[in-house]
Structures are given as C-alpha cells and as structure tokens.
Amino acid sequence: MELVLPISAKENLKKNMKSFSEKLKRFPGLLWQTVWRVGRDDPRRVVHALKVGLSLTLVSLLYLLEPLFKGVGQNAIWAVMTVVVVLEFTAGATLCKGLNRGLGTLLAGSLAFLTGYIAEKTGLVFRAVFIGTAVFVIGTATTYMRFFPYIKRNYDYGVLIFLLTFNLITVSSYRVSNVLKIAHERFYTIAIGCGVCLVMTLFIFPIWSGEDLHNSTVIKLEGLAKSIEACVNEYFNNVEKETNQDKSPEDPIYKGYKAVLDSKSQDETLALHASWEPRHSRHCRYPWQQYVKLGAVLRHFGYTVVALHGCLQSEIQTPQHCRVLFKDPCIRVTNELSKALMELANSIRNRRHCSPEILSDNLHEALQDLNNALKSQPRLFLGSNNNQATNMLAVAAAHANSSQKREKYNGVSLSSFKTDNSALLEWKSKRMANENSRTEAAERKVLRPQLSKIAITSLEFSEALPFAAFASLLVETVARLDNIIEEVEELARIACFKEFKPGDEVIVNFKTQKVNVTLNHFSSQGAE
Amino acid sequence: MELVLPISAKENLKKNMKSFSEKLKRFPGLLWQTVWRVGRDDPRRVVHALKVGLSLTLVSLLYLLEPLFKGVGQNAIWAVMTVVVVLEFTAGATLCKGLNRGLGTLLAGSLAFLTGYIAEKTGLVFRAVFIGTAVFVIGTATTYMRFFPYIKRNYDYGVLIFLLTFNLITVSSYRVSNVLKIAHERFYTIAIGCGVCLVMTLFIFPIWSGEDLHNSTVIKLEGLAKSIEACVNEYFNNVEKETNQDKSPEDPIYKGYKAVLDSKSQDETLALHASWEPRHSRHCRYPWQQYVKLGAVLRHFGYTVVALHGCLQSEIQTPQHCRVLFKDPCIRVTNELSKALMELANSIRNRRHCSPEILSDNLHEALQDLNNALKSQPRLFLGSNNNQATNMLAVAAAHANSSQKREKYNGVSLSSFKTDNSALLEWKSKRMANENSRTEAAERKVLRPQLSKIAITSLEFSEALPFAAFASLLVETVARLDNIIEEVEELARIACFKEFKPGDEVIVNFKTQKVNVTLNHFSSQGAE
C-alpha cells in the first residue's frame, strides 16, 4: 500500500503537470483568438484603445516636458487621472462623466471652501471636531442622496465625485493653509485633462451613443424578422426537433429574439448617454427617448415570438399531417410579416420614412388566405353559410343554452364579427381613394389602424387546437406589428427622417455589421 | 401695440414668478417625500449612508489627530479616497471592488517599478521617451483588454485601477526620486482604508448581495403567482377593460411580471457580487449560479404570462358567454398554479425543500376538470367515443386525405395520444405506492416529470378558437411550472436546504417586504 500510493501520486502529479503545460501551450493561441475576435466584432474598440493611449501620452507630456512642467507643476498628475477616469467609449458617456465630474468638483470645492472659512476662525481642537462632523454629515447625506431614483439615473457619478473632492479638500485644509491655491491649480490641470478628453472624444474618430442606439434598433428589428421566419419554418418542417428543450445559442430562433428581450438596461444607458451628446442637426433634437419607447414595443413583440417559439416546444402538438393543411398560408403571412419588419429596419437604417406599402395588400391577402384555408376545412367549421361568420364557440354557447335541442345550431350568426368580405371591400375602396394623396402623414395614420383592425377581426379562425394557439399568436404578432409601425412613424416624425421616395426599397440583405453593443456599453457603466 | 406688449410681458413674468415661487414652496415637501420614500422602501439604505459617514470620519481622524498624522503623514488622504470609492451597498460589491483595487494597485506598482528601474539607467531625454512610450503602450493594451468579455465581467474595475496607478507612479517617477518610498507609504494608507471598509461592510449591519438575490427570487415567484391569478380573473370577469392597451404601472398583472422580465442584468450583477462574499455555511457553497439559472427559467415563465396577458388585449375575443362555460375549471387550474408558485416562494424563503404535494392531486384534478369541461360540449368534440381520444384535427386530416367521403370521420382514433383515464389511474397507483417513501429525493424526481407529462398530454382540448389559445397558454404555464420546480429542487439540493416536514406549509401571505433591489444594485454599478 505504501509503495502504491506514491506512484499513483507521482502519476497524478505528472498528469496534472502535463495537462497544465498543455494548457500553457494553448494559452497564446487562445489569447490571440480572443484579441482577434474582440477587434473583429467591433473595430471601433481598437480605435478607442489607441485614443486612450494617445490621450494619456499627451497629458503625460505636461509632466515630462520641462517648459510645460514649469507651468503646471506637480499637479499635472491630476490631468493624467482625469483622462483615465473620464475618457469613455462613446462621446455621450465621456460628456456625461466629464460634466458630472466638473459639476461635482465645482460644487464640492465651493462647499469645502465655505466649511474651511467657518472653521478657520476657531481654535485647533474645535476645528478638528467641526471638520469631522462636516465629513460625517455630508458623507451620510450624499450617500443617501445617491439612492434617489432621479439622481441615481442622471448624476450618480457627479455625486460620488462631489463626496470625494469635498472630503479631500476639507480634510487637507486642516494641515495645509493655502487650500484655495491648491484647489485652483488642481482645477486648472483637471480642466486640461477634460479638454484632452473632449477633443479626443468629439473630434477624433468620434463614437456616438446615439449611433449605437440607432444601429442596435435596426439589428433588433432584423433579428425579430429572422426569428419569426425561422420559428414558423421549423413549425411546419422538421417537427422532430421539438424535444430539444435547451435553447442552444446557435438556434436561429433564439438568437434572433435574445438580443431584444434583455435590451432594457442597455437601451436606457445608451439613451442616457445619447442625451448628453450634441445635436447632429439644427432642426431636430435627437429622439433618444423615442428609441427607448420603440425598444419597449419591440420587447413586447419579442414576448409574442417567445410564446410562438414555445408552441414548438410544447408537450401537446398538432400532428404534422394536420399542420401541412395550413402550411402555405401561414408561411405566406410570416414572409409578409418579416418583410414588413425588414422594411422598417431599412427605413430606420436609411433614416427615411417607411414605405406606405408596409402593411400592404400582400400582408392583408396573406391573412385572408390563412382565413380561407382555415375555412376550407368545412367540417372544422360547422354551419359555414357564406357571408355569415359563424363560430364553434357561438355554437357551443347556443348549445349550452339549449342543450336538449342539438339540431338547431346551424347558421348562428354573430353580429359582433364583421363579415370579412365586406370589410375588405370597404377598406380596398378607401385605400384606392387615398392612393394619390398618400404622402400626407396624417392620412397615413388614419389609414393604418383601421386596416390592421380589419385585417385581424376579419379572420374567423376555424377549429384547430394547439394549432389554434399557434395561429392565434401569429395573428397577435401582426397586431403588435402595428404598434411597432406606429412608434417607427413617430420616430421618423420627431427625427425628421427624409420622405419616402418610390425606389427607396432596398433589397433585403441580412449581412449587416454585427455589433455587440452590450460589451462596449458595460465598459462605460462599470468604469471607475 | 407698444403699450400692450410690456404689460403682457409683465404679466407673463408675474405668472412665471408665481408658478416658480409655488414650485419653490412645494419643493421642501416634495424633497421630504422623496427622502421618506427612499428610506421606507429599504431601510438598509439609511444604515448604509450612516456607515459611509462613519467610515469617512474614522479615516479622517488619521489626518485630524496629531499622533496618527505623525504616523502616516500626508498620504492619509489616500485612505479617505479609498473609502469613498470602495465602500459599496452590499458586502459582495465592496469586496469585489476592494480586491480588484488591491490587485490592480499591486500589479501596477510592480510593473511601474520595473519600468522605472529600466528607465533609471539611461539619460534624461531617453527616459522621457521611454516613459512616454510605456504610457502609450500600456494605456492602449489595457483599454483594449477591458473589452474582453471575461475581464469585463470580473475585473473591469481592477484593470482601470491598474491603468490609473501605473500612470501615476510611472509619470511621477520622472521627477521624484524616491518613488518606492512613496508607493510604500501610499500602499499602507490604502490598506488602512480597505480595512475600515471591510470591517464596516462585513461586521457592522452587513448587507449581503446573496441575501438580496435570494429575496428578489422569492418576490419574483410571488409576483408571477399574483400576475397569473389576476390575469385569468380579468379574462373571465370584466372583459370590457380589454381596450385599455397601455399598461399602467398600477395594473396588478403588469406589476407582477414586470420585475421578472427585466431581471437579467440585475440578477447577474447580484450573483457576481455574491460570488465574492464569504460562505455562510461550511458545508455548502453559495449557489449564486443556480439563482441565475432559476431567474432565467422564471423569465421564460414570465414570457408565457405576457402572452396570456396578450390574450386579454387581443383584437379577436371569444364572447363572454362562451368563456363562462369554462370559467370554473380555468380558475381552479390558475388557483392551483399560483398556490404551487407560492409554495415554491415559501420554500425558498424558509430555505427548506418544497412540499412533495406541490404538483399535487389538486393541480392534476383541476387540469382534468378543465379537460372534462372542454369535452362536456359534445358538439365541440366530434366523435366522442368514450376512452378513445379523438380530435378535430385528426378529423380534419382524415377529411383532407379523403375529401370526397365526408361521412366517415366519426371515431378516428389517435394512437399517439394516451387515453387520459388510464394514464391517470396508472399515475395514481404509482403515487400511492410511493406515498410512504416520499422523503427520498430520488424518487420524488422520478415521480414529477412523469406526472406533469401525463397531466398535460392527457388533455385533449376541444375546439374553441381564441379561447383555445388562452387555454393552451394556460396549460403551457403548467408545463413551465415543471421547469421552475426542477430548478428550485436543484437549488435546494446545492444550497443544502433543510428537509421538508409536514406542517411546514405556512399560510400564504402576500405582505412580504417590498424591496426595490434595482435601485440599490445600480448604485454599485455606476459607482466610480
């Protein structure tokens, strides 16, 4: 036993050493892969890193070059500190931090000076007590203030800097007499540091939070389009996958809506930073708040897509040979839906109003087709008198009311449902009349909600159990598409997008730049 | 005209002044309200603020008291700085920041010393060039590194501090000869600051991130329970509200699931901080990763609740008199569902295993009732031979295959569907056998998935269009409840929750402490 153990321990050690050395050998390769991937995912990161390096070198010159050092002295080190702390990935984040820092420093300086002035007149012991008390009171009050929602959202960093500066100045003033001079000199160098940051962030390859917000909205729209298409295709094609409950990140459905679902905090941070950025145009303010609203609507749309995805994984499944009956109309609705989403994405990308064709005849006809397909199974639809929408549920109700007379439930009419044909005709004639004057935004607005209402209420679904849920959710997405269109239109109005011109429809291409905004955005949040 | 304008301008001014003075008068009241609300929502905030004030006063004493000042000198100011920057709301966040800061400072100090050592041997001009180059290279490389996902997640703050310290030391070393001594003294005072922070955060009214994560999970479970209950109640009672599309924050349905949907980043931050906290028990590591997993499953459940909520707002609605037919069983299923969720919440709150009754006869019987209710409308269910599950869709398929022979579709049997009665009996007998040995977790595990599978597949829904979607989603939530139970069980296993004892079921009470964790949590993220 005693002989065996050391050998196995030795072997263990050998094995561990071997695996460790193998890991060590693989490390440079892995590191290089990461370095490469991070840069390829968003080349602006390389630019930002170089900008930081350059800025630091510039402010270091204050210290390294003799003539400059004579001007600012030891305090030059504060410029270096400012650059490290203030220079952020996007212009908005830098401005937000820089202005917060400036404001915090200024306020803290004034208050500290006041405190020092009061304390100066008294004896040394009383002064110490006074300063200690001031530190405690201001420290407690300021920290408590950071929990106020409004302050936390906008000025958290400024309040922290206020606390820091106030303490530094107040406490040092006890031992150092010329606090005012120190504060003055320090302010000087901090201003230099801030200036370097501003120049770097605003004029040298600027990276705008607003731009990121804009692009991420486009990407989210496209992701939803791809997701819904993949979802419906999978539902009708390879149903055997349904047991695969764990959503691998490679699943195109999951990949499409994932970015949308968890976008809230990212959107809000980007919008907050964008709100600090200078206007790009004279006429319009940057509609960052509208992007946040659009993001909320997109998330809401995303939840329906998740529920649709849930239908694929549900325990109860409509057999494949039944689904096939409704495959073509469903796929057609989906294609039209994703086409509309792509058009919205394109309109935002190119900063133009979206095409008035967006909820077009095509989508409406596709819905109509689906309706017809559902109706074309006459036994799924009892009492299918033409032009008289009847419904199994109405039948059920009638039956419940008079459960003995089972012969009478043919042709029960539901007056609350608009008959689809007449509604369609009505809408079509209205649309023709408006065709020529469609540039007026007001009319477009009147037109759309009506249209979608008709499109949806004119569908009287036939009976088809789990499939009914699926189809119902699909129609629900069309209804929510309406909300998206509304918000995009509002965005176009506020941001003064250019008018839509026929011929603006670009070919739908899925190869857009893939920017993982999250990674950049966190850098600005977790920073000092 | 000239006379009129000044008067109106004056009036305007007066009006503005008046409204301004009114605002000013209201301001103290509003401020006091905010102060009060912030403290009432989470009294720990007051504690934290007092802790910060106290810590600052303590480290200020280093500067203010003569004997202490003689010991540490001017560098005492660094202790103040450390406290301001490191002391966070929760113990985990403080530890995370403190250790990051320590590590960053140490590494930066070593590297800066090395750089200084190399530069020392050379001439003044070459030294300046060398230092400038080092600042540029290290600045660029470090900033780029902050984009690596792994480093950003865990060490973002440490890397920032590394950059800061490295630059401070390297640049100052050009003018100051005894850098090592400075660094040494400074390290000393920083250690004192960190020590004060650690004592304050770990021993004086500690606030644990892990605790927050735990409580927020309980609150999320309860929110979902309330939400789903309110949702189904609204569906069957006052359907007239359906047009109220904008979800007011007071809507109990929306309020219930809102916290769940956007919980991802909050959960992850809390878990990250919790991972830095010391273990509370010797036997078990703190299962923060499992809380994150449970949070993901809860979000997934939440999406189904959103879709269910969407049914209330959908354009196509099943008339109320039809819904009434299925009201009681639906409400019963919902009650059982929310009871199960509340039991899960209670089991987590009391850190005990959840009751084996959780997916009990009650829930199963409720589902069975719903099934029966759906079946009890015989005309909704063609060919309802007893013990032979048939289905409209199967009929439709059969009909499609032989569309000429419409007389033959009675009694088509679907062998893929298990007949519910036999399945139920089978499960019941199995359950009886296991009744006495239910304390063994292994057997419980075998039991549950089977049970839920039977519970769900034994439901052959009848036809009922938008209602079918609603019912289908309701059943879907039961299926997802299974995932939640699985993750909670796993949590109980990893975290060594105590065994369930009969009598542990507490009365369901909705009056739990309402903690808005988000607000606290952001404070730790946006901090310097």
Interface residues (C-beta under 8 A of the other chain):
Chain A: T34 V35 V38 G39 D42 R45 V46 H48 A49 L50 V52 G53 L54 S55 L56 T57 S60 L61 Y63 L64 L65 F69 Q74 A76 I77 V80 M81 V84 V85 A128 I131 G132 V135 F136 V137 I138 G139 T140 A141 T143 Y144 R146 F147 F148 P149 K152 D156 Y157 L160 I161 L163 L164 N167 L168 V171 S172 Y174 R175 L261 D262 K264 S265 R299 H300 Y303 T304 V306 A307 G310 S314 E315 I316 T318 P319 H321 C322 L325 Q377 P378 R379 L380 L382 N391 M392 L393 A394 V395 A396 A397 H399 A400 R406 Y409 L414 S416 K453 I456 T457 L459 E460 F461 S462 E463 A464 L465 P466 F467 A468 A469 S472 L473 V475 E476 A479 L519 N520 F522 S523 Q525 G526 A527 E528
Chain B: T34 V35 V38 G39 D42 R45 V46 H48 A49 L50 V52 G53 L54 S55 L56 T57 S60 L61 Y63 L64 L65 F69 Q74 A76 I77 V80 M81 V84 V85 A128 I131 G132 V135 F136 V137 I138 G139 T140 A141 T143 Y144 R146 F147 F148 P149 K152 D156 Y157 L160 I161 L163 L164 N167 L168 V171 S172 Y174 R175 L261 D262 K264 S265 R299 H300 Y303 T304 V306 A307 G310 S314 E315 I316 T318 P319 H321 C322 L325 Q377 R379 L380 L382 N391 M392 L393 A394 V395 A396 A397 H399 A400 N401 R406 Y409 L414 S416 K453 I456 T457 L459 E460 F461 S462 E463 A464 L465 P466 F467 A468 A469 S472 L473 V475 E476 A479 L519 N520 F522 S523 Q525 G526 A527 E528
